[in-house]
């Protein structure tokens, strides 16, 4: 009887939840096409998308690398700025009262409204795409990390005060380590939002990248190529989120280690 749960647990490794979800989505996708007889130029099937990927791989890969570079650059820069701003706000209650409402208000402006302005200011190169990505992930990192800094266990703060710790020492030795779980949540969100920012920037104005290629394919009614570009973006986003989430989990449990 003891061997049965072990066998069940081992068998699950051969079919992870992600694989089951992907297979289910592909079956539903193909099933809709068969059921409603959807034309290929409206919704190509999974096989059509795979064929389009292999037929256009020399076009897809260079554009994908450009988009990946924009995403990673924006993710690193936006996370770094968000962490610094959160720490600065924690050090200054006056800054919190002045800056935090401005940050919240900025989230009421759709990113699609800012993208054309940033493209006008920074041009059609990668700079405007990185800037849009930074704006996309900046607030989630700031808000989650600042919330963690402000919710530090009072007993830890009292212990630091008894030991004679000053404001800066308490911040870097107590508040920041205790806020790592919140920061981990913010970074996980940033990994999902970063590709959205880069693609929006490419849709507004670009001459290369996956977003540009998707618009080009759509204008030429090459729906299978558009889906192939989207497929690459989805896979990269899933991998990026998986990697960030892995390190975020390690970051989140770091303060609890002996």
N, C-alpha and C positions, 0 to 999 in steps of 0.2 A: 504493500500500500504506500510505503514511503517513496517508492520509485516512480509512482505515477505522476505526482506534481512535478518532479524533476524532469521527466520526459516531456511533459506538456510545456514546461518553461523552456527547454532546449529547442523544441520544435518551433516555437515562436520566432527564433532567431532567423529561420529560413525565410520567413515572410514578415518583414517589419511592417509596421502600420503605414509607413510612407509608401511602400511598394503596393500594398493593398489599395490604398487611396488612389494611387496613380492608375492602377489597372482598372479600378472601378470607373474613374473619370474617362478613361479611353473607351471603355465599353459603352458608357452612356453617350459619349460623343458619337461613336460610330452607330449606335442604336438610333439616335435622333435622325441621323442622315438616312438610314434605311427606312425608318418609320414614316418620315415626312417627305422622302424623296427630294432632299434639299440639293439644289444644283451645286456643282463643285466650285463655281466662281463666287458663291455666297458663303458656303461653309465646306471647305475641303476636308476629307477624311484624314485620320492619322497617317495612313500609308502615303497619301498625297503629300503631306507635310514632310515626311521623312525623305521622300524622293526629291522634293524641292530643296531640302537641306543639302543633300549630297550633290545635286546638280549645281547649286549656287554656293558651295562651301568656300570657294576662293573669294566670293563677294561678301559672304557673311562674317568670316573670321576676322578680317582687318577692321570692319566696322564694329564688330563685337569688342575687339580689344580697345578701341577708342572709347566706347561706352563704359567698359569695365574700368578703364583708367579714370574717367570722370567720376564714376561712382565711388571708387576707393579713395580718390583724392578728396572728394567732398565729405566722405564719411570720416576720414581721419581729421581733416581740418575742422569740420563742424563739431565733432566730438571734443576735440581739444579746446576750441573756443567755448563750447558749452560748459565744460568742466571748470575752466578758468573763471567764467562769468558767475557760475554758481558759487564758487569759493569767494569771489569778490563780494557778491551780494550777502553771503553769510557773515562776512567781516563787517559789513556796514548796514545796520538797520535802516538808516536814512536812505541808502541806495535801494533797499528793498521796497520802501514806500514809494520811491520815485520811478525806479526802472521796472519793477515787476508788473505794475499795471500797464506800462507801455508794451512790455513783451506779450502780455495777454491780449491787448488790443491788436497787436500785429497779427495775431492768429485769426482775426476776423477778416483779413484781407486774403482773398483766394490767391494761391500761388500762380494761377493762370493769369491773373491781373498784373503780377509783378514780373513775370517771365519776359514779356515784350520790352519792359523798361530796362531790365538788366541786360537783355540782348542789345538794345540800343546803346547802352552805356559801355558795355564790355565787348561788344562785337559778336560775330558768329563763330568764334573759336571756342576752345574748351573752357575758357575763363568764365563765360556766362553760365555754362552748364554746371561748373563746380560751385559757383555762387548760388545758383538755384538749389542745388543739393544741400549746401550748407544751411540755407534758410529753411529747408524742409526738415532737417533733423535737429537744428539748433534748439528749438523750444522743448522737444521731448527730453533731450539730455539735460538741459538747464532745470526744467521743472521737476523731473524725477530725482536728480541729484540734490537739488536744493531742498526738496521735501525730506530726503533722507538726512541731510545735515541738520535740519531744524527739528527732527524727531529723535534725536539722540537720547538714549536712556538717561534719565535724570540721575540715576545712581552712579553712572559712569562719570557724569559731569561733577557730581559732588565729590567723588573719590579723587578726581583730578584737582579740584579746588583744595582739598585737604592736603594734597601733596605739593601745593604751591605752584601749580601749573598756571601760566598766563594764557591770554586769549589765543595767541598764535600756536603755542604748544598744545593747548587743548584741541584746537582745530585740526592740526595735522596728526596728533597722536590718538585722539579719541573720536572726534566727530567724523572725519573722513573715513577711517577704517570702518566705523559703525554704519556709514552710509553706503558702503560698497554694494549691498544687495539692491538698493534703489538705483545706483548707477548702472548696475548690471541690467536692470529692467529697461532703463533708458537707452543703453547701447543696443539691446535686442530690438527695440522699436526702431532705432536709427538704421539698423541693417535692413529693415523692411522698407522704410521710407526713402532711403538714399536712391535706389534705382528709379523710383517714381519721379524724383526731382530731376535726375539726369535725362530721362526720357521726355519729360515736359519741356525741358530746355531745348532738346533736339527737335521736338515738334514745332516749337515757336520759330526757330531759325537755326539751321545747321546745313552743312554740306557733306557731313559724314556722321557715322554712328548708327546704331540700331534703330533709333527713333526716326532718323532721316530715311533710312532704308525702308522702314514700315510705311511711311508716307509715300515714298516713291513707288513701292509695290502696290499700294492701294490705288494710286492714281493711274496705274497701268493695268488694273484689274488682276494683278497677280496675287490673289488671296493666299495661295499656298506659300508663296515666299514671305508674305507678311506674317503668317502663322509660324513659319520657320524661325523668323527673327524673334517673334514673341516667345517661342519655345526656348530659344537660347537665353533670353532675358530671365524667364521663369526659373530655369535650371540654375543660372548663376545666382539669382536672388535666394533660392533655397539653400544653395551651398554656402553663400555668404552668411545667411541667418544661422545656419547650423554651426559654422565656425565661430561666429561671434557669440552665440548662445553657449557654446562649449566653454569658451574662456570666461564668459560672464558668470557661468555657474561656479567656476573655480574662484572668481573674484568675490562672488556673493558669500561663499563659505569661508573665505580667508580669515576674517576676524574670529571665527569660532574655533580655529585650529589651536591646539595647545602649544 
